[in-house]
């Protein structure tokens, strides 16, 4: 498992893709951070910690960037002609699935943790509420893990990385829009139950709720189980 994850991480950082995604992520999140600072400049106080904007917008930015990192997990192997070789390696399906997932999850986790530089800057100019900070970053890391598992599953189902990106982006966009529609009525209830933003918002408000944590952990586990089933079927039937 760790050998597969390490192999994918080395492959990612020896190509421009991972560095390009990191640069785009930092440009977007640091831009939001600087905009937030400019909005509160000269204001005696703020209703929410200054890092909340970066974390909440981070979900939207991951919608754009996470599929770029997950699209090649399995479909890239197929395009490069190495998938069949990988499937014949004497590894358990779970080792292969978790290795591929961990490689992408670590990359996405590194993106999230790169924004801690903003927290260091804030510590010099204002107080930082640590429990709120922990809850917010936990929420964004759970979102990243959820997206990594979904993207890994879709990458196994399709033939090309481009198709994997488009389908993963579309699936995440639907979940994001459902969260925006959360409220009263049947559609609002569905949005509250399944929407990414609705489930992540309490973390950014400093609240760690069991139901929201279970949603992300359960969703991540479900997509990994689906990936395992699809990989097993491919090994059995070719």
C-alpha atoms as a printed R data frame, in Angstrom:
    type eleno elety resid chain resno       x       y       z
1   ATOM     1    CA   UNK     A     1   0.000   0.000   0.000
2   ATOM     2    CA   UNK     A     2   2.694   2.471   0.980
3   ATOM     3    CA   UNK     A     3   4.800   1.481  -2.019
4   ATOM     4    CA   UNK     A     4   1.896   2.297  -4.373
5   ATOM     5    CA   UNK     A     5   1.227   5.623  -2.610
6   ATOM     6    CA   UNK     A     6   4.914   6.574  -2.676
7   ATOM     7    CA   UNK     A     7   5.155   5.653  -6.366
8   ATOM     8    CA   UNK     A     8   2.192   7.885  -7.233
9   ATOM     9    CA   UNK     A     9   3.489  10.781  -5.135
10  ATOM    10    CA   UNK     A    10   6.893  10.655  -6.809
11  ATOM    11    CA   UNK     A    11   5.233  10.465 -10.224
12  ATOM    12    CA   UNK     A    12   3.031  13.467  -9.411
13  ATOM    13    CA   UNK     A    13   5.886  15.697  -8.292
14  ATOM    14    CA   UNK     A    14   8.139  14.778 -11.204
15  ATOM    15    CA   UNK     A    15   5.549  16.152 -13.641
16  ATOM    16    CA   UNK     A    16   4.239  19.728 -13.861
17  ATOM    17    CA   UNK     A    17   0.654  18.772 -12.938
18  ATOM    18    CA   UNK     A    18   1.033  18.630  -9.151
19  ATOM    19    CA   UNK     A    19   3.079  21.850  -9.089
20  ATOM    20    CA   UNK     A    20   0.558  23.599 -11.328
21  ATOM    21    CA   UNK     A    21  -2.346  22.541  -9.090
22  ATOM    22    CA   UNK     A    22  -0.415  23.702  -6.006
23  ATOM    23    CA   UNK     A    23   0.335  27.064  -7.634
24  ATOM    24    CA   UNK     A    24  -3.328  27.560  -8.626
25  ATOM    25    CA   UNK     A    25  -4.488  26.575  -5.142
26  ATOM    26    CA   UNK     A    26  -2.146  29.014  -3.408
27  ATOM    27    CA   UNK     A    27  -3.036  31.784  -5.850
28  ATOM    28    CA   UNK     A    28  -6.760  31.313  -5.197
29  ATOM    29    CA   UNK     A    29  -6.629  30.811  -1.426
30  ATOM    30    CA   UNK     A    30  -4.070  33.561  -0.813
31  ATOM    31    CA   UNK     A    31  -6.156  35.867  -3.005
32  ATOM    32    CA   UNK     A    32  -9.214  35.202  -0.830
33  ATOM    33    CA   UNK     A    33  -7.111  35.745   2.302
34  ATOM    34    CA   UNK     A    34  -5.760  39.094   1.086
35  ATOM    35    CA   UNK     A    35  -9.241  40.185   0.010
36  ATOM    36    CA   UNK     A    36 -10.588  39.314   3.475
37  ATOM    37    CA   UNK     A    37  -7.818  41.304   5.124
38  ATOM    38    CA   UNK     A    38  -8.571  44.306   2.931
39  ATOM    39    CA   UNK     A    39 -12.268  44.113   3.825
40  ATOM    40    CA   UNK     A    40 -11.637  44.211   7.573
41  ATOM    41    CA   UNK     A    41  -8.844  46.797   7.420
42  ATOM    42    CA   UNK     A    42  -9.645  49.548   9.877
43  ATOM    43    CA   UNK     A    43 -12.603  47.612  11.324
44  ATOM    44    CA   UNK     A    44 -12.468  47.124  15.110
45  ATOM    45    CA   UNK     A    45 -13.662  43.515  14.983
46  ATOM    46    CA   UNK     A    46 -15.020  40.741  12.799
47  ATOM    47    CA   UNK     A    47 -17.955  38.411  13.365
48  ATOM    48    CA   UNK     A    48 -15.980  35.383  12.134
49  ATOM    49    CA   UNK     A    49 -12.270  34.497  12.254
50  ATOM    50    CA   UNK     A    50 -10.380  35.720   9.217
51  ATOM    51    CA   UNK     A    51  -9.387  32.203   8.125
52  ATOM    52    CA   UNK     A    52 -13.007  31.086   7.700
53  ATOM    53    CA   UNK     A    53 -13.322  32.628   4.226
54  ATOM    54    CA   UNK     A    54 -10.284  30.716   2.996
55  ATOM    55    CA   UNK     A    55 -11.619  27.415   4.347
56  ATOM    56    CA   UNK     A    56 -15.165  27.828   3.020
57  ATOM    57    CA   UNK     A    57 -13.970  28.940  -0.419
58  ATOM    58    CA   UNK     A    58 -11.507  26.054  -0.303
59  ATOM    59    CA   UNK     A    59 -14.383  23.617  -0.923
60  ATOM    60    CA   UNK     A    60 -15.190  25.395  -4.196
61  ATOM    61    CA   UNK     A    61 -11.542  25.522  -5.225
62  ATOM    62    CA   UNK     A    62 -11.148  21.794  -4.501
63  ATOM    63    CA   UNK     A    63 -14.105  21.192  -6.819
64  ATOM    64    CA   UNK     A    64 -11.930  22.574  -9.638
65  ATOM    65    CA   UNK     A    65  -8.564  21.141  -8.620
66  ATOM    66    CA   UNK     A    66  -9.224  17.789  -6.922
67  ATOM    67    CA   UNK     A    67 -10.407  16.071 -10.144
68  ATOM    68    CA   UNK     A    68  -7.122  17.084 -11.791
69  ATOM    69    CA   UNK     A    69  -5.228  15.063  -9.174
70  ATOM    70    CA   UNK     A    70  -7.588  12.079  -9.045
71  ATOM    71    CA   UNK     A    71  -8.198  11.673 -12.780
72  ATOM    72    CA   UNK     A    72  -5.004   9.714 -13.415
73  ATOM    73    CA   UNK     A    73  -5.118   7.275 -10.482
74  ATOM    74    CA   UNK     A    74  -6.344   4.349 -12.586
75  ATOM    75    CA   UNK     A    75  -7.274   5.825 -15.978
76  ATOM    76    CA   UNK     A    76  -3.739   7.199 -16.300
77  ATOM    77    CA   UNK     A    77  -2.407   3.670 -15.800
78  ATOM    78    CA   UNK     A    78  -4.793   2.455 -18.510
79  ATOM    79    CA   UNK     A    79  -3.729   5.201 -20.924
80  ATOM    80    CA   UNK     A    80  -0.054   4.459 -20.256
81  ATOM    81    CA   UNK     A    81  -0.583   0.745 -20.810
82  ATOM    82    CA   UNK     A    82   0.471  -0.219 -17.265
83  ATOM    83    CA   UNK     A    83  -2.916  -1.072 -15.737
84  ATOM    84    CA   UNK     A    84  -2.855  -4.741 -16.764
85  ATOM    85    CA   UNK     A    85   0.672  -5.055 -15.393
86  ATOM    86    CA   UNK     A    86  -0.445  -3.443 -12.141
87  ATOM    87    CA   UNK     A    87  -3.382  -5.848 -11.861
88  ATOM    88    CA   UNK     A    88  -1.091  -8.861 -12.234
89  ATOM    89    CA   UNK     A    89   1.184  -7.749  -9.381
90  ATOM    90    CA   UNK     A    90   0.665 -10.067  -6.372
91  ATOM    91    CA   UNK     A    91  -1.056  -7.426  -4.234
92  ATOM    92    CA   UNK     A    92  -4.402  -7.592  -2.507
93  ATOM    93    CA   UNK     A    93  -7.099  -5.385  -4.029
94  ATOM    94    CA   UNK     A    94  -7.333  -3.382  -0.813
95  ATOM    95    CA   UNK     A    95  -3.598  -2.629  -0.870
96  ATOM    96    CA   UNK     A    96  -3.918  -1.297  -4.411
97  ATOM    97    CA   UNK     A    97  -7.078   0.707  -3.715
98  ATOM    98    CA   UNK     A    98  -5.793   2.228  -0.475
99  ATOM    99    CA   UNK     A    99  -2.377   2.919  -1.998
100 ATOM   100    CA   UNK     A   100  -3.941   4.828  -4.893
101 ATOM   101    CA   UNK     A   101  -6.315   6.651  -2.532
102 ATOM   102    CA   UNK     A   102  -3.575   7.603  -0.075
103 ATOM   103    CA   UNK     A   103  -1.393   9.003  -2.829
104 ATOM   104    CA   UNK     A   104  -4.150  11.421  -3.895
105 ATOM   105    CA   UNK     A   105  -5.369  12.115  -0.345
106 ATOM   106    CA   UNK     A   106  -1.866  13.103   0.777
107 ATOM   107    CA   UNK     A   107  -1.583  15.483  -2.180
108 ATOM   108    CA   UNK     A   108  -4.931  17.111  -1.339
109 ATOM   109    CA   UNK     A   109  -4.019  17.212   2.347
110 ATOM   110    CA   UNK     A   110  -0.803  19.025   1.450
111 ATOM   111    CA   UNK     A   111  -2.850  21.651  -0.408
112 ATOM   112    CA   UNK     A   112  -5.044  22.197   2.640
113 ATOM   113    CA   UNK     A   113  -2.119  22.396   5.067
114 ATOM   114    CA   UNK     A   114  -0.290  24.851   2.791
115 ATOM   115    CA   UNK     A   115  -2.844  27.482   3.867
116 ATOM   116    CA   UNK     A   116  -1.537  27.308   7.456
117 ATOM   117    CA   UNK     A   117   0.897  30.023   6.411
118 ATOM   118    CA   UNK     A   118  -2.091  32.379   6.511
119 ATOM   119    CA   UNK     A   119  -2.802  31.352  10.111
120 ATOM   120    CA   UNK     A   120   0.795  32.162  11.045
121 ATOM   121    CA   UNK     A   121   0.358  35.629   9.528
122 ATOM   122    CA   UNK     A   122  -2.915  36.091  11.418
123 ATOM   123    CA   UNK     A   123  -1.255  35.131  14.701
124 ATOM   124    CA   UNK     A   124   0.915  38.256  14.421
125 ATOM   125    CA   UNK     A   125  -1.987  40.639  13.908
126 ATOM   126    CA   UNK     A   126  -4.932  39.109  15.776
127 ATOM   127    CA   UNK     A   127  -5.986  36.373  18.153
128 ATOM   128    CA   UNK     A   128  -6.535  32.908  16.662
129 ATOM   129    CA   UNK     A   129  -9.235  30.764  18.256
130 ATOM   130    CA   UNK     A   130  -7.577  27.334  18.189
131 ATOM   131    CA   UNK     A   131 -10.693  25.108  18.634
132 ATOM   132    CA   UNK     A   132 -12.411  26.932  15.762
133 ATOM   133    CA   UNK     A   133  -9.256  26.582  13.658
134 ATOM   134    CA   UNK     A   134  -9.049  22.827  14.354
135 ATOM   135    CA   UNK     A   135 -12.729  22.323  13.472
136 ATOM   136    CA   UNK     A   136 -12.374  24.271  10.222
137 ATOM   137    CA   UNK     A   137  -9.283  22.424   9.041
138 ATOM   138    CA   UNK     A   138 -10.770  19.077  10.047
139 ATOM   139    CA   UNK     A   139 -13.794  19.876   7.877
140 ATOM   140    CA   UNK     A   140 -11.697  20.781   4.844
141 ATOM   141    CA   UNK     A   141  -9.525  17.675   5.251
142 ATOM   142    CA   UNK     A   142 -12.645  15.500   5.417
143 ATOM   143    CA   UNK     A   143 -13.925  17.147   2.228
144 ATOM   144    CA   UNK     A   144 -10.561  16.463   0.550
145 ATOM   145    CA   UNK     A   145 -10.643  12.781   1.574
146 ATOM   146    CA   UNK     A   146 -14.229  12.463   0.294
147 ATOM   147    CA   UNK     A   147 -13.249  13.961  -3.073
148 ATOM   148    CA   UNK     A   148 -10.147  11.761  -3.288
149 ATOM   149    CA   UNK     A   149 -12.211   8.587  -2.775
150 ATOM   150    CA   UNK     A   150 -14.881   9.640  -5.287
151 ATOM   151    CA   UNK     A   151 -12.277  10.577  -7.900
152 ATOM   152    CA   UNK     A   152 -10.376   7.319  -7.407
153 ATOM   153    CA   UNK     A   153 -13.540   5.282  -7.991
154 ATOM   154    CA   UNK     A   154 -14.529   7.208 -11.125
155 ATOM   155    CA   UNK     A   155 -10.987   6.976 -12.494
156 ATOM   156    CA   UNK     A   156 -11.254   3.178 -12.384
157 ATOM   157    CA   UNK     A   157 -14.564   3.165 -14.246
158 ATOM   158    CA   UNK     A   158 -13.596   5.286 -17.277
159 ATOM   159    CA   UNK     A   159 -10.999   4.902 -20.004
160 ATOM   160    CA   UNK     A   160  -9.226   8.271 -20.123
161 ATOM   161    CA   UNK     A   161  -8.083  10.867 -17.563
162 ATOM   162    CA   UNK     A   162 -10.045  13.610 -19.353
163 ATOM   163    CA   UNK     A   163 -13.284  11.651 -18.997
164 ATOM   164    CA   UNK     A   164 -12.433  10.983 -15.348
165 ATOM   165    CA   UNK     A   165 -11.932  14.715 -14.737
166 ATOM   166    CA   UNK     A   166 -15.217  15.704 -16.390
167 ATOM   167    CA   UNK     A   167 -17.323  13.067 -14.609
168 ATOM   168    CA   UNK     A   168 -15.701  13.701 -11.213
169 ATOM   169    CA   UNK     A   169 -16.171  17.453 -11.601
170 ATOM   170    CA   UNK     A   170 -19.824  16.968 -12.604
171 ATOM   171    CA   UNK     A   171 -20.536  14.672  -9.635
172 ATOM   172    CA   UNK     A   172 -18.899  17.064  -7.172
173 ATOM   173    CA   UNK     A   173 -20.670  20.055  -8.741
174 ATOM   174    CA   UNK     A   174 -24.047  18.363  -8.200
175 ATOM   175    CA   UNK     A   175 -23.207  17.698  -4.546
176 ATOM   176    CA   UNK     A   176 -22.017  21.286  -4.154
177 ATOM   177    CA   UNK     A   177 -25.195  22.701  -5.705
178 ATOM   178    CA   UNK     A   178 -27.352  20.489  -3.487
179 ATOM   179    CA   UNK     A   179 -25.692  22.119  -0.490
180 ATOM   180    CA   UNK     A   180 -26.527  25.573  -1.847
181 ATOM   181    CA   UNK     A   181 -30.196  24.532  -2.152
182 ATOM   182    CA   UNK     A   182 -30.377  23.260   1.445
183 ATOM   183    CA   UNK     A   183 -33.446  24.542   3.280
184 ATOM   184    CA   UNK     A   184 -37.156  23.837   3.449
185 ATOM   185    CA   UNK     A   185 -39.102  21.601   1.090
186 ATOM   186    CA   UNK     A   186 -38.171  18.229  -0.434
187 ATOM   187    CA   UNK     A   187 -35.260  19.601  -2.464
188 ATOM   188    CA   UNK     A   188 -34.004  21.588   0.500
189 ATOM   189    CA   UNK     A   189 -34.144  18.502   2.728
190 ATOM   190    CA   UNK     A   190 -32.201  16.527   0.120
191 ATOM   191    CA   UNK     A   191 -29.664  19.336  -0.081
192 ATOM   192    CA   UNK     A   192 -29.254  19.402   3.700
193 ATOM   193    CA   UNK     A   193 -28.703  15.648   3.751
194 ATOM   194    CA   UNK     A   194 -26.356  15.256   0.771
195 ATOM   195    CA   UNK     A   195 -24.966  18.703  -0.055
196 ATOM   196    CA   UNK     A   196 -21.230  19.155   0.423
197 ATOM   197    CA   UNK     A   197 -21.461  22.782   1.452
198 ATOM   198    CA   UNK     A   198 -24.326  22.130   3.882
199 ATOM   199    CA   UNK     A   199 -22.364  19.341   5.558
200 ATOM   200    CA   UNK     A   200 -19.085  21.278   5.637
201 ATOM   201    CA   UNK     A   201 -20.481  24.644   6.809
202 ATOM   202    CA   UNK     A   202 -20.780  23.713  10.527
203 ATOM   203    CA   UNK     A   203 -17.067  22.822  10.629
204 ATOM   204    CA   UNK     A   204 -16.224  26.293   9.352
205 ATOM   205    CA   UNK     A   205 -18.483  27.746  12.044
206 ATOM   206    CA   UNK     A   206 -16.381  25.929  14.654
207 ATOM   207    CA   UNK     A   207 -18.804  23.025  15.236
208 ATOM   208    CA   UNK     A   208 -17.784  19.378  14.939
209 ATOM   209    CA   UNK     A   209 -21.031  17.436  14.574
210 ATOM   210    CA   UNK     A   210 -21.209  13.660  14.596
211 ATOM   211    CA   UNK     A   211 -23.650  13.504  11.665
212 ATOM   212    CA   UNK     A   212 -21.473  15.624   9.385
213 ATOM   213    CA   UNK     A   213 -18.325  13.732  10.350
214 ATOM   214    CA   UNK     A   214 -20.102  10.430   9.663
215 ATOM   215    CA   UNK     A   215 -21.284  11.763   6.282
216 ATOM   216    CA   UNK     A   216 -17.753  12.431   5.055
217 ATOM   217    CA   UNK     A   217 -16.156   9.346   6.613
218 ATOM   218    CA   UNK     A   218 -19.018   7.114   5.471
219 ATOM   219    CA   UNK     A   219 -18.949   8.571   1.957
220 ATOM   220    CA   UNK     A   220 -15.192   8.099   1.731
221 ATOM   221    CA   UNK     A   221 -15.484   4.490   2.918
222 ATOM   222    CA   UNK     A   222 -18.383   3.809   0.525
223 ATOM   223    CA   UNK     A   223 -16.458   5.036  -2.522
224 ATOM   224    CA   UNK     A   224 -13.410   3.003  -1.503
225 ATOM   225    CA   UNK     A   225 -15.582  -0.119  -1.163
226 ATOM   226    CA   UNK     A   226 -17.044   0.567  -4.621
227 ATOM   227    CA   UNK     A   227 -13.514   0.960  -6.002
228 ATOM   228    CA   UNK     A   228 -12.508  -2.336  -4.403
229 ATOM   229    CA   UNK     A   229 -15.518  -4.098  -5.917
230 ATOM   230    CA   UNK     A   230 -14.874  -2.678  -9.384
231 ATOM   231    CA   UNK     A   231 -11.170  -3.573  -9.193
232 ATOM   232    CA   UNK     A   232 -11.930  -7.105  -8.052
233 ATOM   233    CA   UNK     A   233 -14.410  -7.553 -10.901
234 ATOM   234    CA   UNK     A   234 -11.831  -6.285 -13.393
235 ATOM   235    CA   UNK     A   235  -9.239  -8.736 -12.061
236 ATOM   236    CA   UNK     A   236 -11.672 -11.649 -12.282
237 ATOM   237    CA   UNK     A   237 -13.130 -10.878 -15.696
238 ATOM   238    CA   UNK     A   238 -10.252  -8.963 -17.324
